[in-house]
């Protein structure tokens, strides 16, 4: 599997969308080279607006353009796109249900050396809590491309998060992507591994380790965290009887919380969450940070064994070897 940055394919998709739809406009906050909105700016400069380091103003401008009938993509780093201008997003975009797509890069701990001030670990929680907001966490560059295309067809506000680093390409160009629909990448019977973003590829690696130990793990790519695909999740949980979530985000308010809410209301299967545990990040090598904060394939394997053990101890459950 080759490694490709999600943002590279986001920029590619934007440029193509600009050719197809003259109502698409793109806004950025002085980070076009990093977010890859510069790809759109090169071919459609008249519809690209460089807002400078003024993210709150950018969101207000995006709302105004949407009211005027434009389909707006607004992009910057995740920590600025969500935290710095949450009030503007709530009041001017989510509340009036406007057609603004907020696309953030540099999410999670793997931002690395930029440190805690730039490592967004709360962005999914902030966006998921807003009514009318759709939240997308593509698993790789191919999905980032398809999700961008899908958002352009979707009516209403969306938030999509992407990482900084190159991720393994685990989906194919011809694989389908539908907002609100999860994908079962690997069938299994003993434990369900639910991942989002780059942690989906880590779940697949963990599943191979578990396979060598005689454990059959099902892997789900939950690329849309809101609305959560409850049907796919519950069908899998009913079959495996225990679940592990994995996200490059705080376990509070993100994928783990969404899955916990769903399971607690629909069967209450044992759940173990892999993610950053109520902590800020720090400056460091991305791979070393993933180890320190418990976001490796070994951490998912440990969580899977813990979930299976809890399943076995549940009263009246017949363990299947």
C-alpha positions in Angstrom: 0.0 0.0 0.0 1.4 3.4 -1.0 1.1 6.3 1.4 -0.6 9.5 0.2 -1.7 12.6 2.0 -5.4 13.1 2.1 -5.2 16.8 1.6 -3.5 16.2 -1.8 -6.5 14.5 -3.1 -8.8 17.1 -1.5 -7.1 19.8 -3.5 -7.4 17.7 -6.7 -11.1 17.2 -6.1 -11.6 20.9 -5.5 -9.9 21.9 -8.8 -12.1 19.4 -10.6 -15.3 20.6 -8.9 -14.5 24.2 -9.9 -14.6 23.1 -13.5 -17.9 21.4 -13.1 -19.8 24.0 -11.0 -19.4 27.7 -11.4 -21.1 28.4 -8.1 -18.3 26.7 -6.0 -16.1 29.1 -4.2 -13.2 28.4 -1.9 -11.9 30.3 1.2 -8.7 29.8 3.1 -7.0 31.4 6.1 -3.5 31.9 4.8 -2.7 28.2 4.6 -3.6 27.3 1.0 -0.2 25.6 0.4 -0.8 23.3 3.4 -4.5 22.7 3.0 -4.0 22.3 -0.8 -6.8 24.8 -1.6 -4.0 26.4 -3.7 -4.8 23.7 -6.3 -8.2 25.4 -6.8 -6.7 28.9 -6.6 -4.4 28.1 -9.5 -7.2 27.3 -11.9 -10.0 29.4 -10.5 -8.4 32.4 -9.0 -11.6 34.5 -9.4 -13.5 32.2 -7.0 -10.7 31.8 -4.4 -10.7 34.1 -1.4 -7.6 34.4 0.8 -9.1 35.5 4.1 -5.8 35.8 6.0 -5.3 34.8 9.6 -8.9 35.7 10.5 -10.8 32.4 10.7 -13.8 33.9 12.5 -14.2 36.4 9.7 -13.7 33.6 7.1 -16.7 31.7 8.5 -18.9 34.8 8.5 -17.8 35.4 4.9 -18.6 31.8 4.0 -22.1 32.2 5.5 -22.7 35.3 3.4 -21.6 33.7 0.2 -23.8 30.7 1.0 -26.8 32.9 1.5 -26.0 34.4 -1.9 -26.4 31.0 -3.5 -22.8 29.9 -3.6 -21.5 26.4 -2.5 -18.7 27.3 -0.2 -15.6 25.3 0.9 -13.8 26.9 3.8 -10.5 25.4 4.9 -7.7 25.8 7.4 -6.0 23.8 10.2 -8.6 21.9 12.3 -7.6 23.5 15.6 -8.5 26.9 14.0 -11.4 25.8 11.9 -13.4 24.5 14.8 -12.2 25.9 18.1 -11.3 29.5 17.2 -14.6 30.1 15.4 -17.1 27.7 16.9 -19.5 30.5 17.7 -19.5 31.8 14.1 -20.1 28.2 12.9 -22.9 27.7 15.3 -24.7 31.0 14.8 -24.1 31.7 11.2 -23.7 28.3 9.5 -25.2 25.4 11.5 -28.2 27.3 12.9 -29.4 28.6 9.5 -28.4 25.3 7.9 -26.3 26.9 5.2 -24.4 25.1 2.4 -20.9 25.6 3.8 -18.3 22.8 3.8 -15.6 23.2 6.5 -12.6 21.1 5.5 -9.8 20.9 8.1 -6.3 19.5 7.8 -3.6 18.8 10.3 -5.9 16.9 12.7 -4.8 14.7 15.5 -1.6 13.9 17.3 0.4 13.0 14.2 0.8 16.7 13.4 3.9 16.1 15.4 6.4 18.9 16.1 3.8 21.7 16.0 2.7 20.5 19.4 -0.5 20.8 21.4 -1.5 24.2 20.1 -1.9 22.7 16.6 -3.0 19.2 17.4 -6.8 19.1 17.2 -8.1 16.4 19.4 -11.5 17.9 20.1 -12.7 19.0 16.7 -15.0 16.0 16.1 -16.6 16.6 19.4 -17.2 20.3 18.7 -18.7 19.7 15.3 -20.7 16.6 16.2 -22.6 18.5 18.9 -24.0 21.0 16.4 -27.4 20.3 14.9 -27.5 20.1 11.1 -23.7 19.4 10.9 -22.5 16.3 9.1 -19.0 15.1 10.2 -16.8 13.1 7.9 -13.4 11.4 8.7 -12.1 9.8 5.5 -9.8 6.7 5.9 -7.4 7.7 3.1 -6.7 10.0 0.2 -9.1 8.1 -2.1 -11.9 8.6 0.4 -11.0 12.3 0.9 -11.4 12.8 -2.8 -14.8 11.0 -2.9 -16.0 12.7 0.2 -15.2 16.1 -1.3 -17.2 15.2 -4.3 -20.0 13.9 -2.2 -20.1 17.1 0.0 -20.5 19.1 -3.2 -23.7 17.2 -3.9 -24.9 17.3 -0.3 -27.1 20.2 0.9 -26.2 21.7 4.3 -23.2 22.2 6.5 -20.4 19.6 6.6 -17.2 19.2 8.5 -14.4 17.0 7.1 -11.1 16.3 9.0 -7.9 15.2 7.5 -4.4 14.5 8.8 -1.1 16.1 7.9 0.9 13.0 7.2 0.8 10.5 4.3 -1.6 7.7 5.1 -1.8 4.1 3.6 -4.1 3.9 0.7 -6.5 1.2 1.8 -9.5 1.9 -0.4 -9.7 1.6 -4.2 -10.6 4.3 -6.7 -13.7 2.4 -7.7 -14.9 1.8 -4.1 -18.2 3.5 -3.3 -18.4 6.3 -0.8 -21.8 7.5 0.6 -22.2 10.1 3.3 -23.7 8.4 6.4 -22.7 4.8 5.3 -20.0 2.8 6.9 -18.0 0.1 5.1 -17.1 -3.4 6.4 -13.5 -3.9 5.2 -13.0 -7.2 6.8 -15.5 -9.8 8.0 -15.0 -11.4 11.4 -16.9 -13.1 14.2 -15.0 -12.5 17.5 -14.7 -8.7 17.8 -15.6 -5.6 15.9 -12.9 -3.0 15.3 -14.5 0.4 14.3 -12.0 3.0 13.0 -12.1 6.5 11.5 -9.4 8.4 9.7 -5.9 7.0 9.6 -6.8 4.6 12.4 -8.8 2.5 10.0 -5.5 1.2 8.4 -4.2 0.6 11.9 -7.3 -1.5 12.7 -6.6 -3.6 9.6 -3.0 -4.2 10.9 -4.3 -5.1 14.3 -6.8 -7.6 12.7 -3.9 -9.4 11.1 -2.1 -9.7 14.4 -5.3 -11.0 16.0 -5.8 -13.5 13.2 -2.4 -15.0 14.0 -3.7 -15.5 17.5 -6.8 -17.2 16.3 -9.1 -14.2 16.8 -11.4 -13.3 13.9 -11.8 -9.5 13.9 -14.3 -7.6 11.8 -13.1 -4.1 10.7 -15.5 -1.3 9.9 -14.5 2.0 8.3 -16.8 4.6 10.0 -15.9 7.4 7.6 -19.0 9.4 8.6 -19.1 9.9 12.4 -22.4 11.9 12.1 -24.8 10.7 11.1 -23.5 7.4 12.5 -24.3 4.3 10.5 -26.1 2.6 13.4 -27.4 -0.3 11.2 -24.0 -1.5 10.1 -22.6 -1.0 13.6 -25.4 -2.9 15.4 -25.5 -5.7 12.9 -21.7 -6.3 13.5 -22.0 -5.9 17.2 -24.8 -8.4 17.4 -22.6 -10.9 15.5 -19.3 -10.4 17.4 -20.7 -9.3 20.8 -18.0 -6.9 21.6 -16.6 -3.7 20.0 -13.4 -1.6 19.9 -13.2 1.9 18.5 -10.1 3.6 17.3 -9.6 7.3 16.5 -6.9 9.9 16.4 -8.9 12.1 18.6 -10.0 12.4 22.2 -12.1 9.5 23.4 -14.5 12.1 24.7 -17.0 13.3 22.2 -15.7 11.6 19.1 -16.1 8.3 17.4 -15.8 6.3 20.7 -18.6 8.4 22.3 -20.8 8.1 19.2 -20.5 4.3 19.2 -20.9 4.1 23.0 -24.2 6.1 22.7 -25.5 3.9 20.0 -24.6 0.6 21.8 -25.9 1.7 25.2 -29.3 2.4 23.6 -29.4 -0.7 21.5 -28.0 -3.7 23.3 -25.1 -2.5 25.4 -22.3 -4.8 24.0 -18.9 -4.5 25.7 -16.9 -1.6 24.3 -13.3 -0.5 24.6 -12.2 2.9 23.2 -8.8 3.5 21.7 -7.9 7.2 21.5 -6.3 10.1 23.3 -7.4 9.8 26.9 -8.5 13.3 28.1 -5.1 14.9 27.4 -3.5 17.6 25.2 -0.8 16.5 22.9 2.8 17.6 22.8 5.6 18.3 20.4 7.5 15.2 19.1 8.0 12.8 16.3 4.6 11.7 15.0 5.4 7.9 15.2 6.7 8.3 18.8 3.6 10.3 19.7 1.3 7.7 18.4 3.1 5.2 20.6 3.0 7.4 23.7 -0.7 8.2 23.4 -1.8 4.6 22.7 -2.7 4.8 19.0 -0.8 1.8 17.6 -1.9 -1.6 16.3 -0.6 -3.1 19.5 -2.9 -0.9 21.5 -5.9 -2.0 19.4 -4.9 -5.6 19.8 -4.8 -5.1 23.6 -8.2 -3.4 23.5 -9.6 -6.2 21.4 -8.5 -8.8 23.9 -9.9 -6.8 26.8 -13.2 -6.5 25.0 -13.3 -10.2 24.3 -12.5 -11.0 27.9 -15.3 -8.7 29.1 -17.6 -10.5 26.6 -16.7 -13.9 28.0 -17.4 -12.8 31.5 -20.9 -11.5 30.7 -23.5 -13.6 32.5 -25.1 -16.2 30.2 -22.8 -15.6 27.2 -21.6 -18.7 25.5 -18.0 -18.1 24.3 -17.3 -19.3 20.7 -13.8 -20.6 20.2 
